[in-house]
Amino acid sequence: MMTLKKAAKAAAVVITLLVFVFLGLLIFVTVKEYRPQKKETVKKSHGNKTITREEPFTLLSLNTGYAGLGRDEDFFMDGGTKVRPDSKEQVEENMAGIAGMLKENKADAYFLQEVDLNSKRSYSTNQKTYYENALGLGGMFAYNFKVAYAPYPWPPIGHVESGLTTLTNSKVNRAERIALPESFSWPLKTCNLKRCLLKTRLPIEGSKAELVLINLHLEAYDSGEGKEAQSKMLLKVLEEEYKKGNYVIAGGDFNQTFEGITKYPIRNKKDWVPGAIGNEILPEGFRFAVDDTYPTCRLLNKPYEKDSQVYVIDGFIVSPNVKVEQVNVINYHFQYTDHQPVRLKVRLQ
């Protein structure tokens, strides 16, 4: 029978080993931390379509939820229990469903968020390539989440390579990743998202001006300061481009509700609550282009049901020289992802 002294020694050995493992993991994630530059050139796609001011331009935005958040899933950060789907087949089924949604709602450009390149949570599927091939379009990619190993929760998230993808068949002058302010400090930031804007410049026939498209996915799980800082930087970029004489459209997952949208009230403030963004922060003449006919996002505390908490947090911002002809949420009842596509039709004035 083990004596008390031997038991204490054994416990001390175990604790020492755990401390060394923890310190080793902390050193590993710190050394491997993704540290992007403030601005980085992104490999551009090579489309052949020319944009004109005579024809409308259409955009579709969708947070794809790394093809892992279909209607039967929940997620630990929203009060659920799961980290990833049960099988690679589920991810592939969701990818096929998402590609089907995009094909059914044709657009001149697509803003996709949470697109994985090689992540444990989505069984190492290359989703950017999959969507490019499915739609026959070239794509541009910017990392929003890149960690060698995220050690939480249990089982851990593990390796993640994910980000923003803009797909288009239009000619592209240049694409760029613009780093947004970080919301977390060390050591949390080593395994957290490094959010960004994916800015794409499209030439316009007969004009020196460009159509500047900005794909975004702002902070979700901070206390609010991160979203505010990122929103301010976004608006600064929009205003700078407009002052150059360009046409500007930003869109994606704001993780914030829009002023005047009250159709889907928060029922339980203990659950995840999005931030709020008001019209007063927009540069002069800019406007939101959003629709609340259907919700754009659901809470992931449980599989989707009719009584699930839902929100409108996806949409667009357009510059004064962009006329909005139509914006609408397309209802798929959250079949393949926890968001719904939002389609925008505009004309350049």
C-alpha positions as a Markdown table, in Angstrom:
| # | Residue | x | y | z |
|---|---|---|---|---|
| 1 | Met | 0.0 | 0.0 | 0.0 |
| 2 | Met | 1.4 | 3.4 | -1.0 |
| 3 | Thr | 2.5 | 5.5 | 2.0 |
| 4 | Leu | 1.4 | 9.1 | 2.4 |
| 5 | Lys | 5.0 | 10.2 | 1.6 |
| 6 | Lys | 5.2 | 8.3 | -1.6 |
| 7 | Ala | 1.7 | 9.5 | -2.6 |
| 8 | Ala | 2.9 | 13.1 | -2.1 |
| 9 | Lys | 6.0 | 12.5 | -4.2 |
| 10 | Ala | 4.0 | 11.0 | -7.0 |
| 11 | Ala | 1.6 | 13.9 | -6.9 |
| 12 | Ala | 4.5 | 16.3 | -7.0 |
| 13 | Val | 6.0 | 14.5 | -10.1 |
| 14 | Val | 2.6 | 14.7 | -11.9 |
| 15 | Ile | 2.2 | 18.4 | -11.1 |
| 16 | Thr | 5.7 | 19.1 | -12.2 |
| 17 | Leu | 5.1 | 17.3 | -15.5 |
| 18 | Leu | 1.9 | 19.2 | -16.1 |
| 19 | Val | 3.6 | 22.5 | -15.4 |
| 20 | Phe | 6.4 | 21.6 | -17.9 |
| 21 | Val | 3.8 | 20.5 | -20.5 |
| 22 | Phe | 1.8 | 23.8 | -20.0 |
| 23 | Leu | 5.0 | 25.9 | -20.3 |
| 24 | Gly | 6.1 | 24.0 | -23.3 |
| 25 | Leu | 2.8 | 24.5 | -25.0 |
| 26 | Leu | 2.8 | 28.2 | -24.1 |
| 27 | Ile | 6.3 | 28.6 | -25.6 |
| 28 | Phe | 5.3 | 26.6 | -28.7 |
| 29 | Val | 2.2 | 28.7 | -29.5 |
| 30 | Thr | 4.1 | 32.0 | -28.8 |
| 31 | Val | 6.9 | 31.1 | -31.1 |
| 32 | Lys | 4.4 | 29.9 | -33.8 |
| 33 | Glu | 2.1 | 32.9 | -33.4 |
| 34 | Tyr | 0.8 | 34.3 | -36.7 |
| 35 | Arg | 2.2 | 37.9 | -37.0 |
| 36 | Pro | 0.9 | 39.5 | -40.2 |
| 37 | Gln | 2.1 | 42.8 | -41.5 |
| 38 | Lys | -0.3 | 45.8 | -41.4 |
| 39 | Lys | -0.7 | 45.5 | -45.2 |
| 40 | Glu | 0.1 | 42.5 | -47.3 |
| 41 | Thr | -0.4 | 41.9 | -51.1 |
| 42 | Val | -2.8 | 39.1 | -51.8 |
| 43 | Lys | -2.4 | 37.0 | -55.0 |
| 44 | Lys | -5.1 | 38.3 | -57.3 |
| 45 | Ser | -7.5 | 36.2 | -59.4 |
| 46 | His | -7.5 | 36.6 | -63.2 |
| 47 | Gly | -11.0 | 37.3 | -64.4 |
| 48 | Asn | -11.9 | 38.7 | -67.8 |
| 49 | Lys | -15.2 | 40.5 | -67.2 |
| 50 | Thr | -15.2 | 44.3 | -67.4 |
| 51 | Ile | -17.3 | 46.4 | -65.1 |
| 52 | Thr | -19.2 | 49.3 | -66.6 |
| 53 | Arg | -21.4 | 52.0 | -65.0 |
| 54 | Glu | -24.2 | 51.1 | -67.4 |
| 55 | Glu | -24.8 | 47.6 | -66.0 |
| 56 | Pro | -25.7 | 46.7 | -62.5 |
| 57 | Phe | -23.2 | 45.0 | -60.2 |
| 58 | Thr | -24.3 | 42.2 | -57.8 |
| 59 | Leu | -22.6 | 40.9 | -54.7 |
| 60 | Leu | -23.4 | 38.0 | -52.4 |
| 61 | Ser | -22.0 | 37.7 | -48.9 |
| 62 | Leu | -22.1 | 34.5 | -46.8 |
| 63 | Asn | -20.3 | 33.3 | -43.7 |
| 64 | Thr | -19.8 | 29.7 | -44.5 |
| 65 | Gly | -19.1 | 28.6 | -40.9 |
| 66 | Tyr | -16.2 | 26.5 | -42.3 |
| 67 | Ala | -18.9 | 24.1 | -43.5 |
| 68 | Gly | -19.1 | 22.8 | -40.0 |
| 69 | Leu | -22.1 | 24.6 | -38.6 |
| 70 | Gly | -25.2 | 23.1 | -40.3 |
| 71 | Arg | -28.6 | 23.2 | -38.8 |
| 72 | Asp | -28.0 | 20.1 | -36.6 |
| 73 | Glu | -24.8 | 21.6 | -34.9 |
| 74 | Asp | -24.1 | 23.6 | -31.8 |
| 75 | Phe | -20.8 | 25.3 | -30.8 |
| 76 | Phe | -19.1 | 25.6 | -27.4 |
| 77 | Met | -18.5 | 29.4 | -27.7 |
| 78 | Asp | -22.2 | 30.0 | -28.0 |
| 79 | Gly | -23.2 | 27.8 | -25.1 |
| 80 | Gly | -23.3 | 24.5 | -26.9 |
| 81 | Thr | -20.9 | 21.6 | -26.4 |
| 82 | Lys | -19.4 | 20.7 | -29.8 |
| 83 | Val | -16.0 | 21.7 | -31.3 |
| 84 | Arg | -16.5 | 20.2 | -34.8 |
| 85 | Pro | -18.9 | 18.0 | -36.7 |
| 86 | Asp | -18.8 | 14.2 | -36.1 |
| 87 | Ser | -17.5 | 13.4 | -39.6 |
| 88 | Lys | -15.7 | 14.6 | -42.7 |
| 89 | Glu | -18.8 | 13.5 | -44.7 |
| 90 | Gln | -20.9 | 16.1 | -42.9 |
| 91 | Val | -18.4 | 18.8 | -43.8 |
| 92 | Glu | -18.4 | 17.7 | -47.4 |
| 93 | Glu | -22.2 | 17.7 | -47.5 |
| 94 | Asn | -22.3 | 21.2 | -46.1 |
| 95 | Met | -19.7 | 22.4 | -48.7 |
| 96 | Ala | -21.8 | 21.0 | -51.5 |
| 97 | Gly | -24.9 | 22.7 | -50.1 |
| 98 | Ile | -23.1 | 26.0 | -49.7 |
| 99 | Ala | -21.8 | 25.8 | -53.3 |
| 100 | Gly | -25.4 | 25.0 | -54.4 |
| 101 | Met | -26.6 | 28.2 | -52.7 |
| 102 | Leu | -24.0 | 30.3 | -54.4 |
| 103 | Lys | -24.8 | 28.8 | -57.8 |
| 104 | Glu | -28.6 | 29.4 | -57.3 |
| 105 | Asn | -27.9 | 33.1 | -56.5 |
| 106 | Lys | -25.5 | 34.2 | -59.2 |
| 107 | Ala | -23.4 | 37.3 | -58.5 |
| 108 | Asp | -20.6 | 39.3 | -60.0 |
| 109 | Ala | -18.6 | 38.8 | -56.8 |
| 110 | Tyr | -18.9 | 36.7 | -53.7 |
| 111 | Phe | -17.7 | 37.6 | -50.2 |
| 112 | Leu | -17.2 | 34.4 | -48.1 |
| 113 | Gln | -16.1 | 34.3 | -44.5 |
| 114 | Glu | -14.8 | 31.4 | -42.4 |
| 115 | Val | -13.4 | 29.5 | -45.3 |
| 116 | Asp | -10.9 | 26.8 | -44.2 |
| 117 | Leu | -7.8 | 25.8 | -46.1 |
| 118 | Asn | -6.5 | 23.2 | -43.7 |
| 119 | Ser | -8.1 | 22.9 | -40.3 |
| 120 | Lys | -8.7 | 20.1 | -37.9 |
| 121 | Arg | -12.2 | 21.4 | -37.2 |
| 122 | Ser | -13.2 | 20.8 | -40.9 |
| 123 | Tyr | -11.1 | 17.6 | -41.4 |
| 124 | Ser | -8.4 | 19.3 | -43.5 |
| 125 | Thr | -10.7 | 20.2 | -46.4 |
| 126 | Asn | -9.5 | 22.9 | -48.8 |
| 127 | Gln | -12.7 | 24.9 | -49.0 |
| 128 | Lys | -11.3 | 27.8 | -51.0 |
| 129 | Thr | -10.3 | 25.5 | -53.9 |
| 130 | Tyr | -13.6 | 23.6 | -53.6 |
| 131 | Tyr | -15.7 | 26.8 | -54.0 |
| 132 | Glu | -13.5 | 28.1 | -56.8 |
| 133 | Asn | -13.9 | 24.8 | -58.7 |
| 134 | Ala | -17.7 | 24.6 | -58.0 |
| 135 | Leu | -18.4 | 28.1 | -59.3 |
| 136 | Gly | -15.7 | 28.2 | -62.0 |
| 137 | Leu | -14.3 | 31.5 | -60.5 |
| 138 | Gly | -11.0 | 32.7 | -59.4 |
| 139 | Gly | -10.6 | 33.5 | -55.7 |
| 140 | Met | -8.5 | 35.7 | -53.4 |
| 141 | Phe | -7.8 | 34.7 | -49.8 |
| 142 | Ala | -6.7 | 36.5 | -46.6 |
| 143 | Tyr | -6.0 | 34.7 | -43.3 |
| 144 | Asn | -8.4 | 35.7 | -40.5 |
| 145 | Phe | -7.5 | 32.8 | -38.2 |
| 146 | Lys | -4.2 | 31.0 | -38.4 |
| 147 | Val | -2.8 | 29.0 | -35.4 |
| 148 | Ala | -0.4 | 26.1 | -35.2 |
| 149 | Tyr | -2.4 | 24.6 | -32.3 |
| 150 | Ala | -5.3 | 25.9 | -30.3 |
| 151 | Pro | -5.3 | 23.8 | -27.1 |
| 152 | Tyr | -8.9 | 24.5 | -26.0 |
| 153 | Pro | -11.5 | 23.3 | -25.2 |
| 154 | Trp | -11.6 | 19.5 | -25.0 |
| 155 | Pro | -11.2 | 17.9 | -27.4 |
| 156 | Pro | -9.1 | 20.9 | -28.6 |
| 157 | Ile | -9.7 | 23.0 | -31.7 |
| 158 | Gly | -6.1 | 22.1 | -32.8 |
| 159 | His | -4.6 | 23.4 | -36.0 |
| 160 | Val | -6.5 | 26.1 | -37.9 |
| 161 | Glu | -6.0 | 27.9 | -41.3 |
| 162 | Ser | -9.0 | 29.9 | -42.2 |
| 163 | Gly | -10.0 | 33.3 | -43.6 |
| 164 | Leu | -11.9 | 35.5 | -46.1 |
| 165 | Thr | -12.3 | 34.6 | -49.7 |
| 166 | Thr | -13.5 | 36.9 | -52.5 |
| 167 | Leu | -14.6 | 35.2 | -55.7 |
| 168 | Thr | -15.1 | 37.0 | -59.0 |
| 169 | Asn | -14.8 | 36.7 | -62.7 |
| 170 | Ser | -14.2 | 40.4 | -63.0 |
| 171 | Lys | -10.8 | 41.9 | -63.9 |
| 172 | Val | -8.8 | 42.7 | -60.7 |
| 173 | Asn | -6.1 | 45.4 | -60.5 |
| 174 | Arg | -4.9 | 44.5 | -57.0 |
| 175 | Ala | -5.9 | 42.6 | -53.8 |
| 176 | Glu | -4.6 | 43.4 | -50.3 |
| 177 | Arg | -4.9 | 42.1 | -46.7 |
| 178 | Ile | -5.3 | 44.9 | -44.2 |
| 179 | Ala | -4.8 | 44.0 | -40.6 |
| 180 | Leu | -7.4 | 45.1 | -38.1 |
| 181 | Pro | -6.8 | 46.0 | -34.4 |
| 182 | Glu | -6.4 | 43.0 | -32.2 |
| 183 | Ser | -8.9 | 42.4 | -29.5 |
| 184 | Phe | -6.8 | 40.2 | -27.1 |
| 185 | Ser | -3.4 | 40.4 | -25.4 |
| 186 | Trp | -0.8 | 37.8 | -24.7 |
| 187 | Pro | -1.2 | 34.8 | -24.2 |
| 188 | Leu | -4.8 | 34.7 | -25.5 |
| 189 | Lys | -3.8 | 36.4 | -28.7 |
| 190 | Thr | -1.4 | 33.6 | -29.7 |
| 191 | Cys | -4.3 | 31.2 | -30.4 |
| 192 | Asn | -7.0 | 33.7 | -31.4 |
| 193 | Leu | -8.2 | 35.3 | -34.6 |
| 194 | Lys | -6.1 | 38.0 | -36.3 |
| 195 | Arg | -8.9 | 39.7 | -38.2 |
| 196 | Cys | -8.5 | 41.7 | -41.4 |
| 197 | Leu | -10.1 | 43.3 | -44.4 |
| 198 | Leu | -9.7 | 41.7 | -47.8 |
| 199 | Lys | -9.6 | 44.7 | -50.2 |
| 200 | Thr | -10.0 | 44.1 | -53.9 |
| 201 | Arg | -9.7 | 46.7 | -56.6 |
| 202 | Leu | -11.6 | 46.3 | -59.8 |
| 203 | Pro | -11.1 | 48.5 | -62.9 |
| 204 | Ile | -14.1 | 50.3 | -64.4 |
| 205 | Glu | -14.4 | 50.6 | -68.2 |
| 206 | Gly | -13.8 | 54.2 | -69.4 |
| 207 | Ser | -12.9 | 55.5 | -65.9 |
| 208 | Lys | -9.8 | 56.1 | -63.8 |
| 209 | Ala | -11.9 | 55.3 | -60.8 |
| 210 | Glu | -12.0 | 51.7 | -59.3 |
| 211 | Leu | -14.6 | 49.7 | -57.6 |
| 212 | Val | -13.2 | 48.8 | -54.2 |
| 213 | Leu | -14.7 | 45.7 | -52.6 |
| 214 | Ile | -14.0 | 45.1 | -48.9 |
| 215 | Asn | -14.7 | 41.6 | -47.5 |
| 216 | Leu | -14.9 | 41.6 | -43.7 |
| 217 | His | -15.6 | 39.5 | -40.6 |
| 218 | Leu | -15.4 | 41.6 | -37.4 |
| 219 | Glu | -14.8 | 40.5 | -33.8 |
| 220 | Ala | -17.4 | 38.3 | -32.2 |
| 221 | Tyr | -16.4 | 37.3 | -28.7 |
| 222 | Asp | -14.7 | 40.3 | -27.1 |
| 223 | Ser | -16.1 | 42.7 | -24.6 |
| 224 | Gly | -16.9 | 45.3 | -27.2 |
| 225 | Glu | -13.7 | 47.4 | -27.6 |
| 226 | Gly | -12.4 | 45.2 | -30.4 |
| 227 | Lys | -15.5 | 45.5 | -32.5 |
| 228 | Glu | -15.5 | 49.3 | -32.0 |
| 229 | Ala | -11.8 | 49.7 | -32.9 |
| 230 | Gln | -12.2 | 47.5 | -36.0 |
| 231 | Ser | -15.3 | 49.3 | -37.1 |
| 232 | Lys | -13.6 | 52.7 | -36.8 |
| 233 | Met | -10.7 | 51.4 | -38.9 |
| 234 | Leu | -13.0 | 50.0 | -41.5 |
| 235 | Leu | -14.8 | 53.3 | -41.9 |
| 236 | Lys | -11.5 | 55.1 | -42.2 |
| 237 | Val | -10.5 | 52.9 | -45.1 |
| 238 | Leu | -13.9 | 53.4 | -46.7 |
| 239 | Glu | -13.7 | 57.2 | -46.5 |
| 240 | Glu | -10.1 | 57.3 | -47.8 |
| 241 | Glu | -11.0 | 55.2 | -50.9 |
| 242 | Tyr | -14.1 | 57.4 | -51.6 |
| 243 | Lys | -12.1 | 60.6 | -51.3 |
| 244 | Lys | -9.8 | 59.2 | -54.0 |
| 245 | Gly | -12.8 | 59.1 | -56.3 |
| 246 | Asn | -13.5 | 55.4 | -56.1 |
| 247 | Tyr | -16.7 | 53.5 | -55.6 |
| 248 | Val | -16.7 | 51.5 | -52.4 |
| 249 | Ile | -18.7 | 48.5 | -51.1 |
| 250 | Ala | -17.9 | 46.7 | -47.8 |
| 251 | Gly | -19.7 | 43.7 | -46.7 |
| 252 | Gly | -19.7 | 40.5 | -44.7 |
| 253 | Asp | -20.3 | 39.5 | -41.1 |
| 254 | Phe | -20.2 | 42.6 | -38.8 |
| 255 | Asn | -21.1 | 40.6 | -35.7 |
| 256 | Gln | -23.2 | 43.7 | -34.9 |
| 257 | Thr | -26.8 | 44.6 | -35.3 |
| 258 | Phe | -27.7 | 47.6 | -37.4 |
| 259 | Glu | -29.6 | 50.6 | -36.3 |
| 260 | Gly | -33.4 | 50.3 | -37.0 |
| 261 | Ile | -33.4 | 46.5 | -37.1 |
| 262 | Thr | -35.6 | 45.4 | -34.2 |
| 263 | Lys | -37.4 | 42.4 | -35.7 |
| 264 | Tyr | -35.4 | 39.8 | -33.8 |
| 265 | Pro | -35.0 | 40.9 | -30.2 |
| 266 | Ile | -32.6 | 39.4 | -27.7 |
| 267 | Arg | -34.5 | 37.0 | -25.5 |
| 268 | Asn | -31.8 | 36.0 | -23.1 |
| 269 | Lys | -28.9 | 38.3 | -22.4 |
| 270 | Lys | -26.9 | 35.4 | -20.8 |
| 271 | Asp | -26.5 | 34.1 | -24.3 |
| 272 | Trp | -24.1 | 35.6 | -26.9 |
| 273 | Val | -25.3 | 39.2 | -27.7 |
| 274 | Pro | -23.9 | 41.0 | -30.8 |
| 275 | Gly | -22.7 | 44.5 | -30.6 |
| 276 | Ala | -24.6 | 47.4 | -32.2 |
| 277 | Ile | -23.5 | 49.8 | -35.0 |
| 278 | Gly | -25.3 | 53.0 | -35.6 |
| 279 | Asn | -25.8 | 55.2 | -38.7 |
| 280 | Glu | -24.1 | 58.1 | -36.9 |
| 281 | Ile | -20.6 | 56.5 | -37.2 |
| 282 | Leu | -20.8 | 56.3 | -41.0 |
| 283 | Pro | -18.9 | 58.9 | -43.1 |
| 284 | Glu | -21.1 | 61.5 | -44.7 |
| 285 | Gly | -23.2 | 60.1 | -47.5 |
| 286 | Phe | -22.4 | 56.4 | -46.7 |
| 287 | Arg | -25.2 | 54.1 | -45.9 |
| 288 | Phe | -25.9 | 50.6 | -44.7 |
| 289 | Ala | -27.6 | 48.1 | -47.1 |
| 290 | Val | -29.3 | 45.5 | -45.0 |
| 291 | Asp | -32.5 | 43.5 | -45.0 |
| 292 | Asp | -34.4 | 42.0 | -42.1 |
| 293 | Thr | -37.0 | 40.0 | -44.1 |
| 294 | Tyr | -35.2 | 36.9 | -42.7 |
| 295 | Pro | -32.5 | 36.6 | -40.1 |
| 296 | Thr | -28.9 | 36.3 | -41.3 |
| 297 | Cys | -27.4 | 34.4 | -38.3 |
| 298 | Arg | -28.5 | 32.1 | -35.5 |
| 299 | Leu | -27.2 | 31.3 | -32.0 |
| 300 | Leu | -25.3 | 28.1 | -31.8 |
| 301 | Asn | -26.3 | 27.0 | -28.3 |
| 302 | Lys | -28.3 | 24.1 | -29.7 |
| 303 | Pro | -29.3 | 22.7 | -33.2 |
| 304 | Tyr | -31.5 | 25.0 | -35.2 |
| 305 | Glu | -35.2 | 25.1 | -34.2 |
| 306 | Lys | -38.0 | 27.5 | -34.9 |
| 307 | Asp | -37.6 | 29.1 | -31.5 |
| 308 | Ser | -33.8 | 29.6 | -31.9 |
| 309 | Gln | -32.3 | 33.0 | -31.2 |
| 310 | Val | -31.6 | 34.7 | -34.5 |
| 311 | Tyr | -30.0 | 38.0 | -35.5 |
| 312 | Val | -29.4 | 40.3 | -38.5 |
| 313 | Ile | -25.6 | 40.9 | -38.4 |
| 314 | Asp | -24.6 | 40.5 | -42.1 |
| 315 | Gly | -24.9 | 43.2 | -44.7 |
| 316 | Phe | -23.1 | 45.9 | -46.6 |
| 317 | Ile | -22.0 | 49.5 | -46.5 |
| 318 | Val | -21.9 | 51.5 | -49.7 |
| 319 | Ser | -20.4 | 54.9 | -50.6 |
| 320 | Pro | -22.5 | 57.9 | -51.8 |
| 321 | Asn | -21.8 | 57.2 | -55.5 |
| 322 | Val | -23.2 | 53.7 | -55.3 |
| 323 | Lys | -26.9 | 53.4 | -55.8 |
| 324 | Val | -28.6 | 50.4 | -54.0 |
| 325 | Glu | -31.3 | 48.8 | -56.2 |
| 326 | Gln | -31.9 | 45.8 | -54.1 |
| 327 | Val | -30.7 | 44.0 | -51.0 |
| 328 | Asn | -32.2 | 40.8 | -49.7 |
| 329 | Val | -31.6 | 37.9 | -47.3 |
| 330 | Ile | -32.1 | 34.5 | -48.9 |
| 331 | Asn | -33.8 | 32.0 | -46.6 |
| 332 | Tyr | -32.3 | 28.5 | -46.5 |
| 333 | His | -33.4 | 27.9 | -42.9 |
| 334 | Phe | -29.7 | 27.6 | -41.8 |
| 335 | Gln | -29.4 | 24.2 | -43.5 |
| 336 | Tyr | -25.7 | 24.2 | -44.3 |
| 337 | Thr | -24.2 | 27.0 | -42.1 |
| 338 | Asp | -25.2 | 29.2 | -39.2 |
| 339 | His | -25.6 | 32.2 | -41.5 |
| 340 | Gln | -27.7 | 33.0 | -44.5 |
| 341 | Pro | -26.6 | 34.7 | -47.8 |
| 342 | Val | -27.3 | 38.4 | -48.4 |
| 343 | Arg | -27.4 | 39.5 | -52.0 |
| 344 | Leu | -26.8 | 43.1 | -53.1 |
| 345 | Lys | -27.6 | 44.8 | -56.4 |
| 346 | Val | -26.2 | 48.2 | -57.1 |
| 347 | Arg | -25.4 | 50.7 | -59.9 |
| 348 | Leu | -22.3 | 52.9 | -60.1 |
| 349 | Gln | -23.3 | 56.5 | -60.5 |
